[in-house]
Amino acid sequence: MSPEILELVEQVQLNCHISDARHGTDYGLCTYLMKMREYYRWEQGLPYGEALDKDAVGDWLSEREALWDSLADEEYRPLALGEHRLDPFDVAAVNQRIRDLGYLYSAGLAQSGRAQFFLTRLLDHERGADGFDLWVGGEELARGLHVPPALLLGRDIYLRRNALKQLLWEKYEAWLWSRPDNAMGRALACYPFESDIDAALERMTEREMQVVRDHEIGEYRAGQLLGEGWEMLLLRVLGTPAELMLRAVRDNLADCLQTLPRLLDDPGDGASLHAWVGNLGNMRKDLFPEVLAAYEAWRATGTLQPWRDCVERGREHWLALARDALAVEEEQPRGAIAGRIMALVEERRL
């Protein structure tokens, strides 16, 4: 790794620390401690499944929280690359200078305006027929506590293979606490976690990368249907329950456009169908109970037709609902817009 890239890693990591200083404690206590433990594992380069020294993790946690305290009021820093000082959110400009060297950078705002930054080694690139560019990153060189496996920025889709692998490991660890008979447990049972954690994680990551890819392509295609006004609407209700509802509506639309049709066409042993249901957040499940009924019907009878019918209805339903949300009067105050959207979505469950 060249000195310039090493310096870039440090700069991106600093911005990750600043973001964590602002948002690191947004999680509930149990989730926060689990994510911090895995953050420690990543920094130390320790393999999944290896027991962590509690005292070492505790000391590291205290040091990290002290670092965050010192950065809580700092602004995100520009990135220096050669003679250039680049805005950390100018993803295209950064990648223009590092992509040919085999690296991939991204930055953006996630739910509730949480900034995220990451730098990875570039694994692959795909250009879609309908105009998107899909970039796949592998080894994480700089990252924060929050490590979503994918990010959509305009026409660019960023997938993070190692971030997905960590997410799946966290799902397995969480499931181990009580081993519930649920969709995620059924997905995990399709892999040899009890006998070979590394092989199980590799196989599950490989399959779920395709699901994440399809979801992000679905997000891109949903964006093409909804237009630029959608992102402006999200900004107007940022940090409110209406934001969570709108994100769930678009996620449901994306999966009805792309992810579920692909999964239902080739369900295989059903592992990814179980995982898809197991990964649904509470908001999505609350708004889309029909898809849960279709899942249970498939489990009981083995037939996928009710699920296919549900997806067909969902495609039309979520697109119509999203367009109706866009039609809410822009002149209204922020609180009034959020309230109107909440009422609209709540009365349009499927």
C-alpha positions in Angstrom: 0.0 0.0 0.0 1.5 3.3 -1.1 2.1 6.2 1.4 -0.7 8.2 -0.2 -3.2 5.4 0.3 -2.1 4.8 3.9 -2.6 8.5 4.5 -6.1 8.3 2.9 -7.0 5.3 5.2 -6.1 7.4 8.2 -8.2 10.4 7.0 -11.2 8.3 6.2 -10.9 6.5 9.5 -10.9 9.9 11.3 -14.1 10.9 9.6 -15.6 7.5 10.7 -14.6 8.3 14.2 -16.3 11.7 14.0 -19.5 10.1 12.7 -19.3 7.5 15.5 -18.8 10.3 18.0 -22.2 11.8 16.8 -24.1 8.6 16.3 -22.3 5.6 17.9 -24.7 5.5 20.9 -27.9 5.6 18.8 -28.3 1.8 19.3 -29.9 0.1 22.3 -27.4 -1.1 24.9 -27.2 -4.8 23.9 -26.9 -4.0 20.1 -24.3 -1.3 20.9 -22.1 -3.7 22.9 -22.3 -6.4 20.3 -21.4 -4.0 17.5 -18.5 -2.6 19.6 -17.2 -6.1 20.2 -17.2 -6.8 16.5 -15.6 -3.4 15.8 -12.8 -4.5 18.1 -12.5 -7.8 16.3 -12.2 -6.0 13.0 -9.5 -3.6 14.3 -7.5 -6.4 15.8 -7.9 -8.7 12.7 -9.3 -11.5 14.8 -11.3 -14.4 13.1 -15.0 -14.9 13.6 -15.6 -17.5 16.2 -12.5 -16.7 18.2 -13.3 -15.8 21.9 -12.4 -12.2 22.7 -10.5 -11.2 25.9 -13.1 -9.4 28.0 -10.6 -7.2 29.7 -8.9 -6.2 26.5 -12.3 -5.4 24.9 -13.3 -3.4 28.0 -10.0 -1.3 27.9 -10.4 -0.7 24.2 -14.1 0.3 24.7 -13.1 2.9 27.3 -10.4 4.3 25.0 -12.7 4.5 22.0 -15.4 6.3 23.9 -12.9 8.8 25.2 -11.7 9.4 21.6 -15.3 9.9 20.6 -15.8 12.4 23.4 -12.8 14.4 22.1 -14.3 14.5 18.6 -17.9 15.1 19.4 -17.8 18.7 18.2 -15.5 18.2 15.2 -16.5 18.7 11.6 -15.8 16.1 8.9 -12.3 16.7 7.4 -11.5 17.1 3.7 -9.4 14.3 2.2 -6.0 15.1 0.9 -4.9 13.2 -2.2 -1.7 14.5 -3.7 -2.2 18.2 -4.5 -6.0 17.9 -4.1 -8.1 18.5 -1.0 -11.5 16.9 -1.6 -14.8 17.2 0.1 -15.3 13.8 2.0 -18.8 13.5 0.4 -17.4 14.0 -3.2 -17.3 10.3 -3.8 -16.8 10.6 -7.6 -13.7 12.8 -7.2 -12.1 10.5 -4.6 -12.8 7.4 -6.6 -11.5 9.0 -9.8 -8.1 9.1 -8.2 -8.0 5.7 -6.4 -10.1 3.3 -8.5 -7.3 2.4 -10.9 -5.1 1.6 -7.9 -7.7 -1.0 -6.8 -9.5 0.8 -4.1 -13.1 1.9 -3.5 -14.4 4.8 -1.4 -17.9 5.9 -0.5 -19.7 8.3 1.7 -23.3 9.2 2.3 -26.2 9.8 4.7 -28.1 6.9 6.1 -31.2 6.8 8.2 -31.8 9.9 10.4 -28.9 11.7 8.6 -26.2 9.5 10.0 -23.0 10.0 7.9 -21.1 6.9 6.9 -17.7 6.6 5.2 -15.7 3.6 4.1 -12.7 2.6 2.1 -12.3 -0.9 0.8 -10.3 -2.9 -1.8 -12.1 -3.0 -5.1 -13.3 -6.5 -6.1 -15.6 -6.0 -9.1 -17.5 -3.6 -11.2 -20.7 -4.1 -13.2 -22.5 -1.7 -15.5 -26.3 -2.3 -15.8 -28.2 -2.0 -19.0 -30.5 0.6 -17.5 -27.7 2.9 -16.4 -26.4 2.0 -13.0 -22.8 1.2 -12.0 -22.4 -1.5 -9.3 -19.1 -1.5 -7.4 -18.1 -4.4 -5.1 -15.7 -3.8 -2.2 -13.9 -6.5 -0.2 -11.4 -6.0 2.6 -12.4 -3.0 4.7 -9.5 -0.6 5.2 -11.5 2.2 7.0 -15.0 1.9 8.5 -17.2 3.0 11.3 -19.3 1.3 13.9 -22.3 1.3 11.4 -21.4 -1.0 8.5 -24.4 -1.4 6.1 -23.6 -3.9 3.4 -24.8 -1.6 0.6 -25.3 2.0 -0.4 -27.0 3.6 -3.4 -25.8 7.1 -4.5 -27.4 8.3 -7.6 -26.5 5.8 -10.4 -23.8 4.2 -8.3 -24.4 1.1 -6.2 -21.8 0.1 -3.6 -21.7 -3.4 -2.1 -19.5 -4.3 0.8 -18.8 -8.0 0.9 -16.9 -8.0 4.2 -19.6 -5.8 5.8 -22.3 -8.3 4.8 -20.2 -11.1 6.2 -20.0 -9.3 9.6 -23.8 -8.6 9.5 -24.4 -12.3 9.0 -22.1 -13.2 11.8 -24.0 -10.8 14.0 -27.3 -12.4 13.0 -25.8 -15.8 14.0 -24.5 -14.5 17.3 -27.9 -12.9 18.1 -29.8 -16.1 17.2 -27.5 -18.1 19.5 -28.7 -16.3 22.6 -32.0 -18.2 22.6 -32.1 -20.2 19.4 -35.7 -19.3 18.4 -37.6 -21.2 15.8 -37.8 -18.3 13.4 -37.0 -17.4 9.8 -33.4 -16.4 10.5 -32.9 -19.7 12.4 -34.2 -21.6 9.4 -31.9 -19.8 7.1 -28.9 -20.4 9.4 -29.8 -24.1 9.6 -29.0 -24.4 5.8 -25.3 -23.8 6.5 -22.8 -25.8 8.7 -22.4 -23.2 11.5 -22.3 -25.9 14.2 -19.3 -27.7 12.5 -17.5 -25.1 10.4 -18.2 -21.4 11.1 -15.8 -20.1 8.4 -17.2 -22.3 5.7 -20.8 -21.5 6.7 -20.1 -17.7 6.7 -18.4 -17.9 3.3 -21.3 -19.9 1.7 -24.0 -17.7 3.2 -22.2 -14.5 2.3 -21.8 -15.6 -1.3 -25.5 -16.3 -1.7 -26.7 -13.3 0.2 -24.5 -11.0 -1.9 -26.8 -11.8 -4.8 -29.8 -10.8 -2.7 -28.2 -7.6 -1.6 -27.3 -6.9 -5.2 -30.9 -7.4 -6.3 -32.3 -5.2 -3.5 -30.0 -2.3 -4.5 -30.9 -2.7 -8.2 -34.5 -2.7 -7.1 -33.8 0.5 -5.1 -32.2 2.1 -8.2 -35.2 1.1 -10.3 -37.6 2.4 -7.7 -35.7 5.7 -7.8 -36.1 5.9 -11.5 -39.9 5.5 -11.1 -40.2 8.0 -8.3 -37.8 10.7 -9.5 -35.5 13.2 -7.5 -38.5 14.4 -5.5 -38.2 11.3 -3.3 -34.9 12.2 -1.8 -36.1 15.8 -1.2 -39.2 14.4 0.6 -37.0 12.2 2.9 -34.9 15.3 3.8 -38.1 17.2 4.8 -39.1 14.5 7.2 -35.6 13.5 8.4 -35.5 12.1 11.9 -39.3 11.5 12.2 -41.3 8.3 12.1 -42.5 9.4 8.7 -38.9 8.9 7.4 -38.8 5.3 8.7 -42.2 4.7 7.0 -41.1 6.1 3.7 -37.9 4.1 3.7 -39.9 1.0 4.4 -42.3 1.8 1.6 -39.4 2.1 -0.9 -37.7 -1.0 0.4 -40.9 -3.0 -0.1 -41.2 -1.6 -3.6 -37.6 -2.4 -4.4 -38.0 -6.0 -3.3 -41.3 -6.4 -5.2 -39.6 -5.0 -8.3 -36.4 -7.1 -8.2 -35.4 -9.1 -5.2 -38.4 -11.3 -4.6 -39.1 -12.1 -8.3 -35.5 -13.4 -8.6 -35.8 -15.4 -5.3 -39.1 -16.9 -6.3 -37.9 -17.9 -9.7 -35.0 -19.9 -8.2 -35.7 -20.6 -4.5 -33.2 -23.5 -4.3 -33.3 -24.9 -0.8 -35.1 -21.8 0.5 -32.2 -20.5 2.5 -32.4 -17.0 1.0 -36.2 -16.8 1.2 -35.9 -17.6 4.9 -33.1 -15.0 5.3 -35.1 -12.4 3.4 -38.0 -12.7 5.9 -35.6 -13.0 8.8 -34.0 -9.6 7.8 -37.3 -7.7 7.6 -37.4 -4.9 10.1 -40.4 -4.3 12.3 -41.7 -1.4 10.2 -41.6 -3.4 7.0 -43.4 -6.3 8.7 -46.0 -4.0 10.1 -46.7 -2.4 6.7 -46.6 -5.6 4.7 -48.3 -8.4 6.7 -49.5 -10.1 3.5 -46.0 -11.1 2.6 -45.6 -12.8 6.0 -48.8 -14.7 5.4 -47.4 -15.8 2.0 -44.2 -17.0 3.6 -46.2 -19.1 6.1 -48.3 -20.5 3.3 -45.2 -21.6 1.5 -43.8 -23.2 4.6 -47.1 -25.1 5.2 -47.8 -26.2 1.6 -44.6 -25.8 -0.4 -46.3 -23.7 -3.0 -44.9 -20.3 -4.1 -48.0 -19.1 -6.0 -49.5 -17.1 -3.1 -46.1 -15.4 -2.6 -45.9 -14.6 -6.4 -49.4 -13.1 -6.3 -48.5 -11.0 -3.2 -45.4 -9.6 -5.0 -47.5 -8.7 -8.0 -50.0 -6.8 -5.8 -47.2 -5.3 -3.8 -45.4 -3.9 -6.9 -48.5 -1.8 -7.8 -49.5 -1.0 -4.2 -46.1 0.4 -3.0 -45.5 2.4 -6.2 -49.0 4.0 -5.9 -48.4 4.7 -2.2 -45.0 6.2 -2.8 -46.4 8.5 -5.5 -49.2 9.6 -3.3 -46.7 10.5 -0.6 -44.8 12.6 -3.2 -48.1 14.4 -3.9 -48.4 15.7 -0.3 -48.4 19.5 -0.4 -44.8 20.8 -0.2 -46.0 24.2 1.2 -47.0 22.6 4.5 -44.8 22.9 7.6 -42.4 20.0 8.2 -44.5 18.6 11.1 -47.7 18.7 9.0 -46.0 16.9 6.1 -44.7 14.2 8.5 -48.1 13.8 10.1 -49.9 13.6 6.8 -47.5 11.0 5.4 -47.8 8.9 8.6 -51.5 8.9 8.3 -51.3 8.0 4.6 -49.0 5.1 5.1 -50.8 3.7 8.2 -54.1 3.4 6.3 -52.4 1.7 3.3 -50.9 -1.5 4.8 -50.9 -4.5 2.5 
